[in-house]
Amino acid sequence: MRALDLTLLTDLYELTMMQGYFKNPTDQVVVFDAFYRQNPCDGGYAIAAGLEQVIEYIRDLHFSPDDVEYLRGLNLFDDDFLEYLRGFHFTGDIYAIPEGTVVFPREPLLKVVAPVMEAQLVETAILNIINHQSLIATKASRVVYAAKGDGIMEFGLRRAQGPDAGIYGARAAVIGGCVGTSNVLTGKMFDVPVKGTHAHSWIMSFPDEYTAFKNLCKSVSQNACLLLVDTYDVLDSGVPNAIRVFKEMKEKDPNFHGYGIRIDSGDLAYLSKKASEMLEAAGFGDAIISASSDLDEYLIDSLKAQGATINSWGVGTNLITSKDCPAFGGVYKLAAIKDKDDEDFVPKIKLSENTEKITNPGNKTIYRIYDKVTGKIRADLICMVDETFDESKDMIIFDPIETWKKTKIKGDTYTLRELLVPIFQKGLCVYTSPSVMEMQAICKKEQETLWPETRRLVNPQKVYVDLSDKLYKVKSQLLEEMSMKALDLQ
């Protein structure tokens, strides 16, 4: 599956539009922005993820002889266009926000600057990759936040929507902060920790629970004896038998460590507290108490509030599927266009009766504004690529919808960072992706730049994403021009 050619991972209308451009020759270069309009899970932020797979897709983009013959068989495409596809490759530029970065609505996560046919073709695959991994990375970051420093293990492979969702969802979950995954293939592909315990079937396959526990601890590595104690009865059977085995293992090897229990059903708060008391009384107060059972960030937060003594969490279905918010909602919109030999782009705008669907025109970039003392994010500023700012001078930012809402950020109290970085230049990749574990570290530092009010799980404070004066004026002018044209047609 990993060797699958993804060139035809596209919607049919991308190809029919390409043929339309081919039949009506143009040397236009365009700017497309990939962005989203609303944070997933009603949160205060999202996590960018999936860029490495976008890079692989763009690098491998070509139409094989089999691809061309399949398209010929659809009886939709002319021979001259199909011959053109045989030599197709990407020649444009791509800019993107690196993986693990905290991002917000309406700002481009990725920007394509390329001949119009090339930019059109890559739309679907880019959205497929970025939307999925950004969604799962964001969900994972929320779950990790709720756990307040406890380890979160991702183990949703069997519930993921197919192998790719399981593989790349686990990758994204680790970027978002999970300490490991049960998915061995993800571990191999991306060099991330793999973790696991055992199933109820292991217990049931032995004459009794004690024998099952004893044989497991003998057969696994010293620091991986985590016993599932709810097959029969957690407090009357599971925990006492676990303690018995721990004592025997400790007598044989005083260095025996890394042991613990996992509870997969029942009242997790009550059971964990009672189990903790029993383990403490037996001299195993350092035992791991792990929990699973359809967990998500809200349930973990609730269990924490109830005083549960759980210090390790296994999260499956609700994480790998982002069950309460199953789609990221990213879109890919034309923002500017120019003839190949022109210097300047002509801004383009998409109108809608829904205000939030009106796009931001032009060839843009994003600056993140940080408070100089705290290092926290004050706002993000979307602006034209040719704009520069002086950190020693006052900056006035304003809400692009409710424009009377203004904030003055005094000079020398803030720093700026441009978020979009070059990924491809003239079709060649100029960016090296960090490892997944390096991305996880980046993601952790990124979340530390958020104010606590933005990270809370319910009703978070939104981060301002504003437009520069220049971009706002361009957008307003285009809206006015379009409004006048509409009046002329009446």
C-alpha positions in Angstrom: 0.0 0.0 0.0 2.9 2.4 0.8 4.1 2.0 -2.8 0.7 3.0 -4.2 1.0 5.7 -6.9 -1.2 8.6 -5.6 -1.3 10.6 -8.8 -4.9 9.7 -9.5 -5.8 10.4 -5.8 -7.8 13.3 -7.1 -11.4 14.3 -7.9 -12.4 13.8 -11.5 -13.2 17.5 -12.0 -9.6 18.4 -11.3 -8.7 16.5 -14.5 -11.6 17.8 -16.5 -10.6 21.4 -15.6 -7.0 20.6 -16.5 -8.2 19.5 -20.0 -10.2 22.7 -20.2 -7.1 24.8 -19.5 -5.1 22.6 -22.0 -7.7 23.3 -24.7 -7.6 27.0 -23.9 -3.9 27.5 -23.6 -2.8 29.9 -20.9 0.5 30.8 -19.2 -1.2 31.9 -16.0 0.5 31.3 -12.7 -1.9 31.2 -9.7 -1.8 31.3 -5.9 -4.0 28.8 -4.0 -4.3 28.8 -0.2 -5.2 25.8 1.8 -6.8 26.8 5.1 -9.7 26.0 7.4 -12.5 28.1 8.9 -13.2 26.7 12.3 -11.1 24.9 14.9 -12.0 21.2 15.4 -13.7 20.1 18.6 -14.8 23.7 19.3 -11.3 24.3 20.5 -9.1 27.3 20.5 -6.4 26.1 18.1 -5.3 23.4 15.7 -2.0 21.6 15.1 -0.6 21.5 11.5 0.4 18.0 10.4 0.8 16.0 7.3 3.4 18.1 5.4 5.9 15.3 5.0 3.4 13.2 3.2 2.5 16.1 1.0 6.1 16.4 0.1 6.3 12.8 -0.8 3.2 13.1 -3.0 4.5 16.1 -4.9 7.9 14.5 -5.4 6.3 11.3 -6.9 3.6 13.1 -9.0 3.6 11.6 -12.5 1.1 9.8 -14.8 2.2 6.3 -15.4 1.4 4.5 -18.7 -1.3 2.6 -16.7 -2.8 5.9 -15.4 -3.0 7.3 -18.9 -4.6 4.2 -20.3 -7.1 4.1 -17.5 -8.1 7.8 -18.2 -8.3 7.0 -21.9 -10.8 4.3 -21.1 -13.1 6.8 -19.5 -13.8 8.3 -22.9 -13.6 11.8 -21.3 -10.2 13.0 -22.4 -8.7 13.7 -25.8 -5.5 12.0 -27.1 -3.5 15.3 -27.1 -4.3 16.0 -23.5 -3.4 12.4 -22.5 -0.1 12.7 -24.2 0.6 15.9 -22.3 0.0 14.0 -19.0 2.7 11.5 -19.9 5.3 14.2 -19.3 3.6 16.0 -16.4 5.5 17.0 -13.3 5.2 19.7 -10.7 7.3 22.8 -11.5 5.8 25.4 -9.0 6.5 26.7 -5.5 4.9 25.5 -2.2 5.1 27.3 1.1 3.7 25.8 4.3 3.6 26.1 8.1 5.8 23.3 9.6 4.3 20.3 11.2 3.6 20.6 14.9 2.9 24.3 14.7 -0.1 25.8 16.4 -2.5 27.3 13.8 -5.7 29.1 13.6 -8.7 29.6 11.3 -8.5 31.5 8.0 -4.7 31.5 7.8 -3.0 29.5 4.9 -1.5 26.3 6.3 -0.1 25.7 2.8 0.3 27.9 -0.3 0.8 26.7 -3.8 2.2 29.1 -6.4 2.3 27.3 -9.8 1.0 27.1 -13.4 -2.7 26.8 -13.1 -3.0 23.2 -14.3 -0.4 22.0 -11.8 -2.0 24.0 -8.9 -5.4 22.6 -9.8 -4.4 19.0 -9.9 -2.8 18.9 -6.4 -5.8 20.3 -4.6 -7.6 17.1 -3.6 -4.5 15.1 -2.3 -3.2 18.1 -0.4 -6.5 18.5 1.4 -6.9 14.8 2.0 -3.5 14.6 3.7 -3.4 17.9 5.6 -7.1 17.6 6.8 -6.7 14.1 8.2 -3.4 14.5 10.1 -4.1 18.0 11.3 -7.4 16.7 12.8 -5.9 13.8 14.6 -2.9 15.8 15.8 -5.2 18.4 17.2 -7.4 15.8 18.9 -4.3 14.2 20.4 -3.0 17.5 21.8 -6.3 18.0 23.6 -6.3 14.5 25.1 -2.7 15.0 26.2 -3.6 18.4 27.8 -6.4 16.8 29.7 -4.1 14.1 31.1 -2.0 16.8 32.8 1.4 15.2 32.3 0.4 11.5 32.3 1.4 9.5 29.3 -1.2 8.9 26.6 -0.8 5.8 24.4 -2.6 5.8 21.0 -4.1 2.3 20.3 -7.0 2.9 17.9 -5.7 1.0 14.8 -8.5 -1.6 14.8 -11.1 1.2 14.9 -9.4 3.5 12.3 -11.1 3.9 8.9 -8.7 1.7 7.1 -4.9 1.0 7.2 -3.8 4.5 6.0 -5.9 6.2 8.6 -4.5 3.9 11.2 -0.9 4.5 10.1 -0.9 8.2 9.5 -3.4 8.9 12.3 -1.0 7.3 14.8 1.8 9.4 13.3 -0.2 12.5 13.8 -1.2 11.4 17.3 2.5 11.1 18.3 3.1 14.6 16.9 0.2 15.8 19.0 1.9 14.4 22.2 1.1 10.7 22.6 4.0 8.9 24.2 3.6 5.9 21.8 1.3 3.9 19.7 0.2 0.2 19.5 0.6 0.4 15.7 3.8 -1.5 15.0 4.0 -0.5 11.3 3.8 3.2 12.3 6.6 2.5 14.8 8.8 1.1 12.1 8.0 3.7 9.4 8.5 6.7 11.6 10.7 5.5 14.4 8.3 6.2 17.2 7.8 4.2 20.4 5.4 1.3 20.3 3.6 0.1 23.4 1.0 -2.4 24.5 -0.3 -4.8 27.2 -2.4 -7.8 26.4 -6.0 -8.8 25.7 -8.7 -10.4 27.8 -8.3 -13.5 25.6 -4.8 -14.0 27.2 -6.4 -14.4 30.6 -9.2 -16.5 29.4 -6.8 -19.0 27.6 -5.3 -20.1 30.9 -7.0 -22.1 33.7 -7.0 -19.1 36.0 -6.1 -15.5 36.2 -3.0 -15.9 38.4 -1.4 -18.4 36.0 -2.1 -16.1 33.1 -0.5 -13.1 34.9 2.5 -15.2 36.0 3.2 -16.5 32.5 2.9 -13.0 31.0 5.4 -11.4 33.3 7.8 -14.3 32.6 7.5 -13.9 28.8 7.8 -10.1 28.5 10.7 -7.7 29.0 11.3 -6.6 32.6 9.7 -3.2 32.2 6.6 -4.3 30.3 4.5 -6.2 32.9 1.3 -4.3 32.7 -1.6 -6.7 33.7 -5.2 -6.3 32.6 -7.2 -6.8 35.8 -10.8 -6.6 34.7 -11.4 -9.9 32.9 -13.3 -11.3 36.0 -13.4 -8.9 38.9 -11.0 -6.0 39.4 -10.8 -5.7 43.2 -11.6 -9.3 44.3 -9.5 -11.1 41.7 -7.5 -9.0 39.3 -5.6 -6.7 41.6 -4.9 -9.4 44.3 -3.6 -11.8 41.6 -1.5 -9.0 40.1 0.0 -8.2 43.6 0.8 -11.9 44.1 2.7 -12.1 40.8 4.5 -8.8 41.5 5.7 -10.1 44.8 7.0 -13.3 43.2 8.8 -11.4 40.5 10.3 -9.0 43.0 11.6 -11.9 45.1 13.3 -13.4 42.1 14.7 -10.0 40.9 14.8 -7.1 43.3 15.3 -4.8 40.2 11.9 -5.8 38.8 10.2 -2.6 37.8 7.9 -1.0 35.3 5.0 -3.1 36.4 1.4 -2.1 36.8 -2.2 -2.8 36.0 -4.7 -1.7 33.3 -8.4 -1.3 33.9 -10.6 -1.4 30.8 -14.2 -1.2 32.2 -16.3 -0.2 35.2 -16.1 2.9 37.3 -12.6 4.0 36.5 -12.4 6.6 39.2 -13.6 4.3 42.0 -11.7 1.3 40.9 -8.4 3.1 40.4 -8.6 4.6 43.9 -9.3 1.3 45.5 -6.6 -0.5 43.4 -4.1 2.2 44.4 -4.9 1.6 48.1 -4.4 -2.1 47.6 -1.1 -1.7 45.7 0.2 0.8 48.2 -0.6 -1.5 51.1 1.3 -4.3 49.4 4.4 -2.2 48.9 3.8 -1.5 45.2 2.8 2.2 45.4 5.0 2.9 42.4 2.9 0.6 40.2 1.5 2.1 37.0 -2.3 2.3 37.0 -3.4 2.5 33.4 -6.9 2.9 32.1 -8.7 2.5 28.8 -12.4 2.1 27.9 -13.6 4.7 25.3 -11.7 7.6 26.7 -11.5 11.1 25.3 -10.3 14.4 26.7 -13.6 15.2 28.4 -13.7 11.9 30.3 -10.1 12.1 31.3 -10.6 15.6 32.5 -13.6 14.4 34.5 -11.7 11.4 36.0 -8.9 13.8 37.0 -11.5 16.0 38.8 -12.8 12.9 40.6 -9.4 12.1 42.0 -8.8 9.0 39.9 -5.3 7.6 40.6 -4.7 6.7 37.0 -1.3 7.8 35.7 -1.3 6.2 32.2 -4.1 6.3 29.6 -4.8 4.3 26.5 -7.0 6.1 24.1 -8.3 4.4 21.0 -11.5 5.0 19.0 -12.3 8.5 20.1 -8.7 9.6 19.2 -7.9 7.8 16.0 -11.3 8.8 14.5 -11.7 12.1 16.3 -15.2 10.8 16.9 -16.9 14.0 18.1 -15.5 16.0 15.2 -14.7 13.6 12.3 -13.6 16.2 9.7 -11.1 19.1 9.7 -12.9 21.2 7.1 -9.9 22.5 5.2 -10.5 24.2 1.9 -8.3 25.2 -1.1 -9.1 28.5 -2.7 -7.7 30.6 -5.6 -6.3 33.8 -4.1 -4.3 35.5 -7.0 -3.4 35.1 -10.6 -0.9 36.6 -13.1 0.5 35.9 -16.6 3.8 34.1 -16.5 5.9 37.1 -17.4 4.1 39.6 -15.2 5.7 40.7 -11.9 2.6 41.3 -9.8 -0.3 39.0 -9.0 -3.9 40.2 -9.4 -5.8 39.4 -6.2 -8.9 37.3 -6.6 -11.8 36.9 -4.1 -14.6 34.4 -3.6 -17.8 35.9 -2.4 -20.5 34.2 -0.4 -23.7 35.1 1.5 -22.0 33.4 4.4 -19.5 36.0 5.6 -17.0 33.4 6.9 -16.8 31.9 3.4 -15.5 35.1 1.8 -11.8 34.5 1.0 -8.8 36.7 1.7 -7.3 37.7 -1.7 -3.7 38.1 -2.9 -0.3 36.5 -2.5 0.0 36.4 1.3 2.1 35.4 4.2 1.5 35.2 8.0 3.3 36.8 10.9 2.8 35.6 14.4 3.0 38.3 17.1 4.5 37.2 20.4 4.5 39.1 23.7 8.2 39.8 24.3 8.1 39.2 28.1 5.9 36.1 28.3 6.5 34.5 24.8 2.8 34.0 24.5 0.9 34.6 21.2 -0.8 38.0 21.0 -2.3 37.5 17.5 -1.6 36.3 14.0 -1.4 38.8 11.1 -2.1 37.8 7.5 -0.5 40.3 5.1 0.8 40.6 1.6 4.2 39.0 0.9 5.9 42.3 0.2 4.9 43.9 3.6 7.5 44.4 6.3 7.1 45.5 9.9 9.4 47.2 12.4 9.2 45.6 15.9 10.4 48.9 17.5 7.3 50.7 16.3 3.7 50.5 17.6 1.4 48.1 15.7 -2.3 48.6 15.6 -4.3 45.5 14.8 -8.1 45.2 14.3 -10.8 42.6 13.9 -11.4 42.2 10.1 -15.1 41.8 10.6 -15.8 44.0 13.6 -13.3 46.6 12.6 -14.0 49.0 15.5 -12.3 46.4 17.7 -8.7 47.6 17.7 -5.6 46.9 19.8 -2.4 48.8 20.0 0.7 46.7 20.6 3.5 49.1 21.7 6.9 49.0 20.0 9.6 46.9 21.6 7.0 44.8 23.5 6.5 42.2 20.8 8.4 40.0 18.4 7.4 38.7 14.9 7.9 35.3 13.3 6.9 34.5 9.7 5.1 31.2 9.7 5.1 30.1 6.0 8.4 28.6 4.9 9.6 27.5 1.5 9.0 23.8 0.8 9.3 23.5 -3.0 11.0 26.0 -5.3 10.6 25.6 -9.1 9.5 22.0 -8.5 12.4 21.0 -6.3 12.1 20.3 -2.6 14.1 22.7 -0.5 12.9 21.6 2.9 13.9 18.7 5.2 11.2 17.4 7.5 12.2 16.8 11.1 11.6 13.4 12.6 8.2 12.7 14.2 9.7 12.8 17.7 11.3 16.2 16.9 7.9 17.4 15.6 6.4 16.3 18.9 8.9 18.4 20.8 8.1 21.3 18.5 4.4 20.8 19.1 4.9 20.8 22.9 6.8 24.1 22.7 4.2 25.6 20.4 1.4 24.9 22.8 3.3 26.6 25.6 3.0 29.8 23.6 -0.8 29.7 24.0 -2.5 31.4 26.9 -4.2 29.0 29.3 -7.6 30.4 28.4 -7.0 29.3 24.8 -6.1 25.7 25.8 -9.1 25.0 28.0 -11.3 22.3 26.6 -14.7 24.1 26.9 -15.4 27.6 25.6 -11.8 28.6 24.9 -10.7 32.1 24.2 -10.0 32.5 20.5 -6.7 33.9 19.2 -7.0 36.9 17.0 -6.3 36.4 13.3 -6.2 39.8 11.8 -5.5 41.3 8.4 -2.9 44.0 7.7 -4.1 47.4 6.6 -2.9 46.7 3.0 -4.7 43.4 2.8 -7.8 44.7 4.3 -8.0 47.6 1.8 -7.4 45.2 -1.1 -10.2 43.0 0.2 -12.6 45.9 0.8 -11.9 47.3 -2.7 -12.7 44.0 -4.3 -15.9 43.6 -2.3 -17.0 47.1 -3.3 -16.2 46.4 -7.0 -18.1 43.1 -6.9 -21.0 44.9 -5.2 -21.2 47.6 -7.8 -21.1 45.0 -10.6 -24.0 43.2 -9.0 -26.0 46.5 -8.9 -25.3 47.1 -12.6 -26.8 43.7 -13.4 -30.0 44.5 -11.6 
